[in-house]
Amino acid sequence: MTVLSYLKGSLIWLIILLTGTISTPVSAATHFLPKEKPPNQVAPQSDSTIWSDAAQGLMSFFSQGLNEAIVLFTGLFLIGTFAMVFSVLLRNGQWQKFATQTMAWSFLALLLIRLIPLLAITIHSWEDVNEYLLFGIKLIATGVFLIGLLAIEPIADLFRRGDQLIAHPKYRRWAKNALGIAILMILLSQGFMYFYLKV
């Protein structure tokens, strides 16, 4: 709920209390009370209905809490975005640091809030957990391989061309370091996947 709705609700209650216009009849106020049953007629409930009612109540509580958390972290992300814009406009490093951290943590929290219920619904056994871990490891290894192949190798080539152009020793050293890192990333990602799949 927004602040405006809270203010509107409190304003209505304040008007009602100040004017003293609460004059509802007793019969209208008692329809919210539970109906009284004779002492001999107690409705039996089975364990399954009690547990299903409790589970439904818990699910509605969690779904409402989940929606509130999504709204909260989305608001934090927007605040971080506005702070980032103002930090760039006003050239304030402290605001930029705050905005970057706020945006990053709220984005990660939103991802986790969306991901955890999906995992809770889809995981039924330890084999499912193993499959998810294997998929995550394959995804990370593929990402490391692609970063080494497509990102660091062109950077090494750029430094190598800079060394050929002006014969600067720093460019030669940077080209060797970047090429070594690219080769190491490619070998480690493929070697890790090979040994993990053998186990």
C-alpha positions as CSV (number, residue, x, y, z in Angstrom):
1,M,0.0,0.0,0.0
2,T,1.1,3.5,-0.7
3,V,1.6,6.3,1.8
4,L,-1.3,8.2,0.2
5,S,-3.7,5.3,1.0
6,Y,-2.5,5.2,4.6
7,L,-3.0,8.9,5.0
8,K,-6.4,8.7,3.4
9,G,-7.4,5.9,5.8
10,S,-6.2,7.7,8.8
11,L,-7.9,10.9,7.7
12,I,-11.2,9.0,7.4
13,W,-10.8,7.5,10.9
14,L,-9.9,10.9,12.3
15,I,-13.1,12.5,10.8
16,I,-15.2,9.7,12.1
17,L,-13.8,10.0,15.6
18,L,-14.0,13.8,15.7
19,T,-17.6,14.0,14.5
20,G,-18.9,11.1,16.6
21,T,-21.0,9.6,13.8
22,I,-20.4,6.0,14.7
23,S,-24.0,4.9,15.1
24,T,-24.1,1.4,13.6
25,P,-26.8,-0.9,15.0
26,V,-25.6,-3.9,17.1
27,S,-27.1,-6.4,14.6
28,A,-25.0,-5.0,11.8
29,A,-21.8,-5.2,13.8
30,T,-22.4,-8.8,15.0
31,H,-22.4,-10.4,11.5
32,F,-18.6,-10.6,11.7
33,L,-18.7,-12.7,14.9
34,P,-18.8,-16.5,14.5
35,K,-22.1,-18.2,14.7
36,E,-22.7,-20.0,18.0
37,K,-23.3,-23.7,17.8
38,P,-25.1,-25.8,20.4
39,P,-22.6,-27.4,22.7
40,N,-23.5,-31.0,21.5
41,Q,-23.0,-30.2,17.8
42,V,-19.3,-29.9,17.2
43,A,-18.2,-30.1,13.6
44,P,-15.4,-32.7,13.3
45,Q,-12.4,-31.8,11.2
46,S,-10.0,-34.3,9.7
47,D,-6.3,-33.8,9.9
48,S,-6.1,-33.4,6.2
49,T,-8.4,-30.4,6.2
50,I,-6.6,-28.8,9.1
51,W,-3.2,-29.2,7.3
52,S,-4.6,-28.0,3.9
53,D,-6.1,-24.9,5.6
54,A,-2.8,-24.2,7.3
55,A,-0.9,-24.7,4.0
56,Q,-3.3,-22.4,2.2
57,G,-3.0,-19.7,4.8
58,L,0.8,-20.0,4.8
59,M,0.9,-19.8,0.9
60,S,-1.3,-16.7,0.9
61,F,0.9,-15.1,3.6
62,F,4.1,-15.9,1.7
63,S,2.6,-14.7,-1.7
64,Q,1.6,-11.4,-0.1
65,G,5.0,-11.1,1.5
66,L,6.7,-11.9,-1.8
67,N,4.7,-9.2,-3.6
68,E,5.6,-6.7,-0.9
69,A,9.3,-7.6,-1.2
70,I,9.2,-7.3,-5.0
71,V,7.7,-3.8,-4.6
72,L,10.3,-2.8,-2.0
73,F,13.3,-3.9,-4.0
74,T,11.9,-2.4,-7.2
75,G,11.6,0.9,-5.3
76,L,15.2,0.6,-4.1
77,F,16.4,-0.1,-7.6
78,L,14.5,3.0,-8.8
79,I,16.0,5.1,-6.0
80,G,19.5,3.8,-7.0
81,T,18.8,4.8,-10.6
82,F,17.8,8.3,-9.7
83,A,20.8,8.6,-7.4
84,M,23.0,7.5,-10.2
85,V,21.6,10.1,-12.6
86,F,22.0,12.9,-10.0
87,S,25.5,11.7,-9.1
88,V,26.6,11.9,-12.7
89,L,25.0,15.3,-13.1
90,L,26.4,16.7,-9.9
91,R,29.7,14.7,-10.1
92,N,29.4,13.4,-6.6
93,G,31.4,10.2,-6.1
94,Q,29.8,9.3,-2.8
95,W,26.3,9.3,-4.4
96,Q,27.6,7.3,-7.3
97,K,29.0,4.6,-4.9
98,F,25.7,4.5,-3.0
99,A,23.7,4.3,-6.2
100,T,25.9,1.5,-7.6
101,Q,25.6,-0.6,-4.5
102,T,21.9,0.0,-4.2
103,M,21.2,-0.9,-7.8
104,A,23.4,-4.0,-7.6
105,W,22.1,-5.4,-4.4
106,S,18.4,-4.7,-5.2
107,F,18.8,-6.4,-8.6
108,L,20.4,-9.5,-7.0
109,A,17.6,-9.6,-4.4
110,L,15.0,-9.4,-7.1
111,L,16.6,-12.2,-8.9
112,L,16.7,-14.3,-5.8
113,I,13.1,-13.5,-4.9
114,R,12.0,-14.6,-8.3
115,L,14.3,-17.7,-8.5
116,I,13.8,-19.3,-5.0
117,P,10.1,-20.0,-5.4
118,L,10.7,-21.6,-8.8
119,L,13.5,-23.8,-7.4
120,A,11.3,-24.7,-4.4
121,I,8.5,-25.8,-6.8
122,T,10.7,-27.7,-9.2
123,I,13.0,-29.5,-6.8
124,H,11.6,-32.9,-5.7
125,S,14.7,-35.0,-4.9
126,W,18.5,-34.8,-4.6
127,E,18.8,-35.8,-8.2
128,D,17.1,-32.6,-9.2
129,V,19.6,-30.6,-7.0
130,N,22.5,-32.5,-8.8
131,E,21.1,-31.6,-12.2
132,Y,20.8,-27.9,-11.2
133,L,24.3,-27.9,-9.9
134,L,25.6,-29.5,-13.1
135,F,23.7,-27.0,-15.2
136,G,25.1,-24.1,-13.2
137,I,28.7,-25.4,-13.5
138,K,28.3,-26.0,-17.2
139,L,26.9,-22.4,-17.6
140,I,29.8,-20.9,-15.6
141,A,32.4,-22.9,-17.5
142,T,30.9,-22.0,-20.9
143,G,30.9,-18.3,-19.8
144,V,34.5,-18.4,-18.7
145,F,35.4,-20.1,-22.0
146,L,33.6,-17.5,-24.1
147,I,35.1,-14.6,-22.1
148,G,38.6,-16.0,-22.6
149,L,38.0,-16.6,-26.3
150,L,35.9,-13.6,-27.4
151,A,36.9,-10.9,-25.0
152,I,40.4,-11.3,-23.7
153,E,42.0,-12.6,-27.0
154,P,40.9,-9.5,-29.0
155,I,42.3,-7.3,-26.2
156,A,45.6,-9.1,-26.4
157,D,45.6,-8.7,-30.2
158,L,44.9,-5.0,-29.8
159,F,47.9,-4.6,-27.5
160,R,50.0,-6.7,-29.9
161,R,49.1,-4.3,-32.7
162,G,49.9,-1.3,-30.5
163,D,53.3,-2.8,-29.8
164,Q,53.9,-3.3,-33.5
165,L,52.8,0.3,-34.2
166,I,54.9,2.2,-31.8
167,A,57.2,-0.5,-30.3
168,H,56.2,0.3,-26.7
169,P,57.4,-2.3,-24.0
170,K,54.2,-1.9,-21.9
171,Y,52.0,-2.9,-24.9
172,R,54.2,-6.0,-25.4
173,R,53.9,-7.0,-21.7
174,W,50.1,-6.3,-21.6
175,A,49.6,-8.4,-24.8
176,K,51.6,-11.3,-23.3
177,N,49.6,-11.1,-20.0
178,A,46.2,-10.9,-21.7
179,L,47.1,-13.8,-24.0
180,G,48.2,-15.8,-21.0
181,I,45.1,-15.1,-19.1
182,A,42.9,-16.0,-22.1
183,I,44.7,-19.3,-22.6
184,L,44.5,-20.1,-18.8
185,M,40.8,-19.3,-18.7
186,I,40.1,-21.5,-21.7
187,L,42.2,-24.5,-20.4
188,L,40.8,-24.3,-16.9
189,S,37.2,-24.1,-18.0
190,Q,37.5,-27.1,-20.3
191,G,39.7,-29.1,-17.9
192,F,37.3,-28.5,-15.0
193,M,34.4,-29.6,-17.1
194,Y,36.2,-32.7,-18.3
195,F,37.2,-33.7,-14.7
196,Y,33.8,-32.9,-13.3
197,L,32.0,-35.0,-15.8
198,K,34.4,-37.9,-15.2
199,V,33.5,-37.9,-11.5
